[in-house]
Amino acid sequence: MDRINQSSVTEFLLLGLSERPEQQPLLFAIFVGMYLVTVMGNLLIILAIGFDPHLHTPMYFFLANLSFADACFSSTTVPKMLVNIQRQSQTIPYGGCLAQMYFFMTFGALDDFLLGVMAYDRYMAICRPLHYSTLMRPLVCMLLLVACWLLTNLAALLHTLLMARLSFCAGNSIHHFFCDVVPLLQLSCSDTSTNQVALFTVSCMILTAGVEIITLPLICILISFGHIGATILKVPSARGIFKAMSTCGSHLSVVSLYYGTIIGLYFFPSSSSSSEKNIIASVMYTVVTPLLNPFIYSLRNRDMKGALEKLFNRATVLCQ
């Protein structure tokens, strides 16, 4: 059978959230609002941490980087979807699709690794408080951040390069609102065994299913919170338990929200006939979770509330 060379595939069609024209204006308005709130909320978290010297600690250092990753994570998918809705077009260039897949995997995996590092930081703060300042000194925090960036970029680059060598002849319509690994593999008519081996290999070490579920950070999070829970149970006073829980309550909420939707999507996948459910789950962890993270960390954290108040007061003074 003659194969269509990958160079002949100049674009893909992103079918989006809905194919009904009457729903497009409503979807556009909803996602514009959600995207603006996501970017502004995460930007406020970064500025509040940067301008408040009291928040220059490992926990808030990683939180600022998580906010940056969240803003970039949403920016890889939502703007293109909004442009397509506005222009009433579903196309994305071949190179643009691969680029979107690369950045989507990079920032999605970076989110997971940062959540894992933040769980490790809370473990050190609660379970080994006397050694915390030594074990989580600035150099160690920077090395952990660099390791997160290197691992996520290498994994994303591997999958992108393997995807670029494939030919596509099973159509160019992607039943999603962004370019993901699995939908693209389903369109390929090349031998994808190398891709599958790479997905399996990286799954065992870093990724699960070649997508955003990260095994290594999830294991780190579970172990860290297991030790934290055991330590909290040994605290004799209720006040001590409340203080210990308050230091990791926000992080636990974010982890539960993020991994809950991903596990529901990838560990318990729906049938092919219910692709709308998969799209809704994807919206949850690519759009809703980055939107809610700033509210969770600011509303449940007294230090963040104080830093945001100082930031708003400073902005008010400058505007006068």
N, C-alpha and C positions, 0 to 999 in steps of 0.2 A: 504493500500500500504506500502510495506517495505521501510523504510527510510535508507539512507546511513548515518551512524554515522559520526559526524564531525571529529572524530579521524581518519577515513579512508581517509579523504581528506588531503593528504600530501603536495600538491602543487597546484598552479593555473597557468594558461597560460595567460600571458600578450601579447595580439595580436599586441600591439605596434602601431606605426604611419602608417605603411604600411606593407602589406604582400607580396609585390613584391621584390624578392631577388635583382634585379638589382638596386633598390633604396637605399638599406641598406648602402653601402659605402658612398654615398652622405649625407644621413641623419646622419651617424656617424661623418663625418667631420664637418658638420654644427653645430651639437649639442656639440661636443667637443670644438669647438671654442667659441660658445656662453657660455658654462659652465665656461670655463677658464676666459673669460672676466668678467662674472658675479662675480665669486669668487674674482678675482684680483681687480676689480673695487670697490666692497664693502669693501674689506680689506683695500684698500687705503683710503677710506672714514674714516674707523675706526682709522687707524694710524694717518691720518692728524688731526683728532679731538683730539686724545689722546696726540699728541706731541705739539699742539698749545694751550697755556694757554688762549688765547683770545677766543677760541671756547668752553671753559668749562662753558657753559651756558645751561639752560634747553632745548632750541631748539636743540642744537647740541648733547646734552646727549641722547635725544630721537632719533635723526637721526642716531647716532652710533649704537643704539640698533636696529633700523629699518634695517640698513645695515647688522647687524649680522643675524637678522631674515630672510632677503632676501637670504643671502648666504646659510643658513640652509634649507630654503624652497626649493630652487633649488636642493640642495644636497640630499633631500629625494626621488627625482624621477629621475633626469637625470642620475646619475652614474649607477643605476641599468639598465636603458634603454640602456645605452652605453655598459655595460657588456653583456647584452643579444644580442645586435647587433653584437658585436665582436665575441662572442662564438656561434652565430647563434642558440641561445636557447631562448625560450620564458617563461621559468619556473621561478617561485618564490615560495619558501617554504610557507606553511600555516602560520607559525609563522612570517616569514619575511613579508608576506602580511599584517598581522595585525599590525606589528610594523611600516611598511611604512605608513599605514593608520593613525596610532596614531600620528606619527611625522608630517605627511602632514597636518593633521587637526590642530595640535598644532601651527606650524609655520605659516600656512595660517591664522588662527584666530589671532595669535599674530601680524601679519602684519596689520590686520584691526584695532585691538585695539590701536596699536601704532599710526596709522594714525589718529584715533579719538583723542588720547591724544595730538598729535602734533597740531591738529586743535584747541583744547581747549587752548593750550599754545599760539598759535597765537592770539586767541580771547583775552586772558588776556593781551598780549603785546600791542595790538592795541586799545582795548576798555577800558582797565583799567590799563594804563601804570604807574600811580602813586602807585598802589598797587601790581604791577607785582613782584617785588623782594621779597615781603612778601608772596604773595599767591603761588609763584612758587619757594620757597626756596628748597635747596637740599633734605631735609627730605621728603617734599611733592612729589618731583619728584621720589624719590626712592620708596615711598609708591605706587604711581601710576604705576610704573614699576612692582613692586611685585604683585599688583592686576591684571595686564595684564597677567602675567605668571600664576598665580593661576587659573584665570577664564578659560584661554585657555587650560591648562593642565587638569582641572577637566572636561571640556566639551569633550575633546578628549578621556580621560580615560573612561568616561561614555559610549560613543559610541563604543569604542574598547571592553569593557567588555560585552556589550550587543551583539556585533557581535560574540564574542568568544563562546557564548552559542548556536549559531545556527548550524543546520546541512545543508549540501550542497549536493543536488542531481540533480540539474538542469544543470549539466555540470560544468566544471572548467575553461572555457574560458572567460576571461574578455576583452571586446572590448575597451580597453584603454591601455595607456602606464604606468599606475600606479594603485595601489589599492585604489579605492574610495568607499565611503559608499554605494551609490545608486547601482552601478554595482554589488557589493557583495550581497546586499539584493535581487537583481533580481535572483541570483543563488541559494538562499536558499529555501529549501522545508519545513523549520520549520515555526511555527507560528511567524510572525514578527510583530504582533500587539503591543507587548511591545516596540519593536524598533521604530515603527511608532509613538507611544504615546510619547516616549522619544524625537524623532525628532521634533514632534509638540510642545512639552512643552518647549524644549530648544530653538526652533525657536522663540517662543513668547518672551522669555527672552533675548536670546543672539544670537542664530544662525537662519539662514533662510534656510530651506530645508536640514538642517543637514550638510551643507557643508560650503564653505568658505565665503558666503555672511553674513556679520555681521550686524544685525539690529541696535543694540545699538550704535556701533561706527559710523555707517552711519548717524543715527539721530543726534548724537553729532556733526559730521562734518557739516551737513546741518544747524543745529542751530548756530554753531560757525561762519560759513561763512555768514549766514544771518545777524548776528549781526555785523560782520566785514564789510559787504557791506553797512549796514545802517550807520555805523560810518564813512566809507570812503566818503559817499555821503554828509556828513556834513562838510567835510574838505573844507575850502574856496579856497585854492590855488591848482593849478595843480601839483606843486612840492610836496606838502604834500600828494596828492593822489598817485602820483608815488612812493613816499617813502613807503607809507602804503602797496601798492600793491606789491612792491618788496620784502617785508618781508614774503609774503605768496604765491607768484606766483609759486615758485617751488613746494610747497606742493600741491597747487591746481592742477598743471599739473599731479603730481603723482596720486592724488586721482581720477582725471578724467580718466586717463589711466587704473588704476587698477579696479575701480568700473564699468567703461564702459564695459569692456570685461566680467566681472562677471555677470552684469545685463543682458547683451545680451545673455549670456549662460543659466542662470537659471531662469530669469523672462520671457524670450521669447525663450523657448527651441525649438529645431528643431524636426522634426519627427524622428522616429527610423530609417528610411531609409537614413537619412543624418547624420549618426554618425560621418562622417569625419569632418563636420562643427563643431560639439561639441568638437572633439579632437583638431582642430585648435584653437578654443576659449580657451581651457584648456592650450594649449601651450602658448598662449598670456599672461595669468595671472600667470602661474607657471614658465615660462622661460623668456619670453620677458620683462615683467614688472620688475622683479629683475635685468635684464640686463641693462635696460634703467635708472633705478632710480639713480645710481651714476652719470651718465652723466647729467641728469636733474638737480640734486642738485649742481653739480660742475660747469656746464656751465652757469647756471642762478644765481650763488651766488658768489659775489666778495670775501667774506671772505673765502669761500671754495677754490677758485682759489688761493688765497694767501697762505693758509695753505698747499695746495698740492705743490705749488712752493717751499715752505720752506722744505717740506718733501723730494722732489726730490733733492734739493740742499744739504741737510744733507746726503742723500744717496750717492750723488756724491763725497762729501768730504770723507766719510768713505771708499769709494772704491778706492780712490787715494793712 
